[in-house]
Amino acid sequence: MAWKKLEESEYEAYFDKLSKAFKNEKVEIEVLAVSIGAQKQTRWIPLIGISYDPPEKTISIISEAIDHHIKRPREVQIHETDAGVDSIQITGADGYEHLLKLKEPVSL
């Protein structure tokens, strides 16, 4: 349906709420940048949670296979359909875009 931009003041509460809604979710993480093109970091791995640490200004995506950290995010956008959240796009301070695709939408 539509992309929604989150404000930094919303990150911590939003990711806590989203993580509580996870039930055996699988995620694919892709990193996009002009210098490297599109690089898949993972392919449908079990997702444990997503969190934001305000003092460190870091978003952490925790899975059974890897931990993926994005320092000083400049922008966070959530893609939501009628079925729920299906993608999260995070632009880091380095300009890299991190695209998290959920295999199944998560309803909040």
N, C-alpha and C positions, 0 to 999 in steps of 0.2 A: 504494500500500500504506500507507505510514506516513510521518509527518513526524518528523525527527530534529533536535533542537536541537544546534548546535555551541557549544562553549565558546570564548571568545576565544583561548585558548591553542592552539586547533586551526585557526583561520582560515587562517593563512599556509600551513601544510603541506597542508591540505585543498584550498584553491584552486589551489595549485601542481600537485597531483596531478590534480585535475579538468581543469585547463587542458591538461596534457600528454595527456589522453585525447581532447581535442577533435579532430575531423577534419571540417572543412567544416560545423561546426555553425551553425545559425541560431537566433537568440534574439528573443523579443519582451519588451519591458520595459514594465511598467505601474506607475504610482505611485498609491497609494491614500491618501487623507487625508479626514477629515471635512470640512475647509474647501474642498477642491477636488473631492471625489468620486474616481472612478477615471479616470485620464488615461493613455492609451497614449503612451509616449515613442517607441516604435519598433514596426515590424511586420516580423518575420522578416528581420532583417538578419544578415549574416555575423559571427559571433563569433570574436574572436581569442583572448581569454583573460580570466580573472578573477584578481585578485591582492589581497593585503592587505598594507598597509604599517604595521607595528606602531608605529614612532615617530610617524607621522602619524595613526594609528588611522583609516585610510581604506581602504574596499573600492573597487576600481576595476574596472569592466566595460569592456573595450576591444573595440570592434567596428570594422568598416571604415567605418561611417557616423558614429558618435559615441563619445565616452568619457563614461561615466556614473560619477560618484563619490558615495559615501555616507560621510560623515564620522561618526566615533564611533558605529558601529553598536551598538545596544543588544541586538539579538537576531538570530541567523541560524538559519534552519531549512531543512533540505534535504528535499525529497520524493523518495523513491526507490520505484520499482516493481521487479518482477522483471527488467525490461529495463534498469534503471539509473536515474540521476538525471534527472528530467524538469522539476523546478521548484526554485527557490531563493527564499525569502522573507526579506528583510532589513528590519528596523525600525531606522530612523536615530534619532539623538539628538533630531531635531525631531518624532518620532512618525510620520513618513511611512513607509508600508510600500512597499517596492520589490519587485515580483514579477517574477522572471525565469522565463520559460517557454521551455524548449528544445523545438524542433520535433520532434526525435528524442531519446529517452532516451540518456544517455551511461553506458556501463558502466565501472566502475572496477576 
